């Protein structure tokens, strides 16, 4: 009963104003994270092209031995699918921005469409987690623009999940669906503390030399 009632959020004929306002809030968050994520990916694409043209190119975030985009870009993990990873970000964040703008303009999408958005942002976040593990524990170097993408993707996946729980797209108990958006920012912050706390511990020796 709860799911069918909340699913009315995605019915154009019966959509409530509070649900519409909630979707506009999601649209603003998605637009912000999409634009910043696109900026990070575009900057990485530019730097990767410069490395293709000049193998000795020093990237804009080559700060030291452990905070270096160039070091990360020169590893096999930077081309997980046979081409530079940032190209994925360019396409994915362009889609996010397009969906966000459509929602802000008043567009309404069916539940199956929101399932597609949910799957897309979740797969993107899982890929980010893989990259976080690789840079932190295998490559032993960090990339500033990559970390910007980590933050944006984490916020995006949590906010999208909260939106879909509230709208009844993702089945959940009524209490969870009602409280999802209230706890979304806390959940995103907790995940980021875990991610960057691990990075801080891992690189503590070089960040805080004895």
C-alpha positions in Angstrom: 0.0 0.0 0.0 2.8 2.4 0.9 4.7 1.7 -2.3 1.6 2.3 -4.5 0.8 5.5 -2.7 4.2 7.0 -3.0 4.5 5.8 -6.6 1.9 8.5 -7.4 4.9 10.9 -7.2 5.7 9.7 -10.8 2.2 10.0 -12.1 1.8 13.3 -14.1 -1.9 13.4 -13.4 -1.7 13.0 -9.6 1.7 14.4 -8.7 1.7 16.5 -5.5 3.4 19.8 -5.1 5.6 18.6 -2.2 6.8 15.7 -4.4 7.5 18.2 -7.3 9.5 20.4 -4.9 11.5 17.4 -3.7 12.3 16.5 -7.3 13.4 20.1 -8.0 15.8 19.8 -5.0 17.1 16.6 -6.5 17.5 18.4 -9.8 19.6 21.2 -8.2 21.9 18.6 -6.5 22.2 16.6 -9.7 23.0 19.7 -11.7 25.7 20.8 -9.3 27.3 17.4 -9.0 27.0 16.8 -12.7 28.6 20.0 -13.6 31.5 19.6 -11.1 31.9 16.0 -12.1 32.0 17.0 -15.8 34.6 19.7 -15.0 36.8 17.1 -13.2 36.5 14.6 -16.1 37.1 17.3 -18.7 40.2 18.5 -17.0 41.5 15.0 -16.7 40.8 14.4 -20.5 42.8 17.6 -21.3 45.7 16.5 -19.1 45.6 13.0 -20.6 45.8 14.5 -24.1 48.8 16.6 -23.1 50.5 13.4 -21.9 49.8 11.8 -25.2 51.4 14.7 -27.0 54.3 15.1 -24.5 55.3 12.1 -22.3 57.1 14.5 -20.0 54.2 16.8 -19.5 53.6 18.0 -15.9 49.9 18.0 -15.1 48.3 20.9 -13.2 48.0 18.7 -10.1 51.4 17.2 -10.0 52.2 18.6 -6.6 54.5 16.0 -5.1 55.3 12.3 -5.3 52.0 11.2 -3.7 49.7 13.9 -5.0 50.1 13.6 -8.7 47.5 13.2 -11.5 50.3 12.3 -13.9 51.4 9.3 -11.9 47.9 8.0 -11.7 47.3 8.6 -15.4 50.3 6.6 -16.5 49.0 3.4 -14.8 47.0 0.6 -16.5 44.1 1.3 -14.0 43.7 4.7 -15.7 42.5 2.9 -18.8 40.3 0.2 -17.3 38.3 -0.4 -20.5 41.1 0.2 -23.0 40.7 4.0 -23.2 41.2 6.8 -20.6 38.6 6.6 -17.8 37.7 10.3 -17.9 36.0 9.8 -21.2 33.4 7.8 -19.3 32.9 10.7 -17.0 32.4 13.2 -19.8 29.5 11.1 -21.2 28.0 10.1 -17.9 28.0 13.6 -16.3 26.6 15.1 -19.5 23.7 12.7 -19.2 23.3 13.6 -15.5 23.2 17.3 -16.3 20.7 16.7 -19.1 18.3 14.8 -16.7 18.7 17.4 -14.0 17.9 20.2 -16.4 14.8 18.3 -17.6 13.6 17.8 -14.1 14.1 21.4 -13.2 12.2 22.4 -16.3 9.2 20.3 -15.1 9.7 17.0 -16.9 8.3 13.9 -15.3 9.7 10.5 -15.9 8.2 7.0 -15.5 9.5 4.7 -12.7 11.4 2.6 -15.2 13.4 5.7 -16.3 14.3 6.4 -12.7 15.4 2.8 -12.3 17.8 3.4 -15.2 19.1 6.6 -13.5 19.6 4.6 -10.3 21.5 1.8 -11.9 23.7 4.3 -13.8 24.7 6.4 -10.8 25.2 3.2 -8.7 27.5 1.6 -11.3 29.4 4.9 -11.5 29.8 5.0 -7.7 31.0 1.3 -7.7 33.6 2.3 -10.3 34.7 5.2 -8.2 35.1 2.9 -5.2 37.3 0.6 -7.4 39.4 3.6 -8.5 39.7 4.8 -4.9 41.0 1.4 -3.8 43.5 1.3 -6.7 44.9 4.7 -6.1 45.0 4.4 -2.4 46.4 0.8 -2.0 47.9 -0.2 -5.4 49.2 3.0 -7.2 50.1 4.8 -4.0 49.3 8.2 -5.4 46.3 10.5 -5.4 44.7 12.7 -8.1 43.0 15.9 -7.1 40.5 15.9 -9.9 39.8 12.2 -9.3 38.9 13.0 -5.7 36.6 15.8 -6.9 34.7 13.1 -8.9 34.7 10.8 -5.8 32.9 13.5 -3.8 30.4 14.4 -6.6 29.5 10.7 -7.4 29.0 9.9 -3.7 26.7 12.8 -3.2 24.8 12.0 -6.4 24.3 8.3 -5.7 23.0 9.0 -2.1 20.7 11.7 -3.2 19.3 9.7 -6.1 18.7 6.7 -3.9 16.9 9.0 -1.4 14.8 10.4 -4.2 13.8 7.0 -5.5 13.0 5.7 -2.0 10.8 8.7 -1.3 9.0 8.3 -4.7 8.4 4.6 -4.3 10.6 3.6 -7.2 12.8 1.6 -4.8 10.6 -0.6 -2.5 11.2 0.1 1.2 9.2 0.4 4.4 7.2 3.6 4.8 9.4 4.9 7.6 12.5 4.4 5.5 10.9 6.1 2.4 9.8 9.1 4.5 13.2 9.6 6.2 15.4 8.9 3.3 15.8 12.5 2.1 16.3 13.8 5.7 19.2 11.5 6.2 20.7 11.7 2.7 23.2 14.5 3.4 24.3 12.7 6.6 24.7 9.4 4.8 26.8 11.1 2.0 29.0 12.8 4.6 29.5 9.5 6.5 30.6 7.8 3.3 33.0 10.6 2.4 34.5 10.5 5.9 35.1 6.8 5.5 36.6 7.2 2.1 38.9 10.1 2.9 39.6 8.9 6.4 41.1 5.8 4.9 43.1 7.9 2.5 44.4 10.0 5.4 45.4 7.0 7.4 47.0 5.3 4.3 49.1 8.4 3.5 49.6 9.7 7.0 53.4 8.9 6.9 53.9 11.3 3.9 51.3 13.9 4.9 52.6 14.2 8.5 56.3 13.2 8.3 58.0 12.5 11.6 
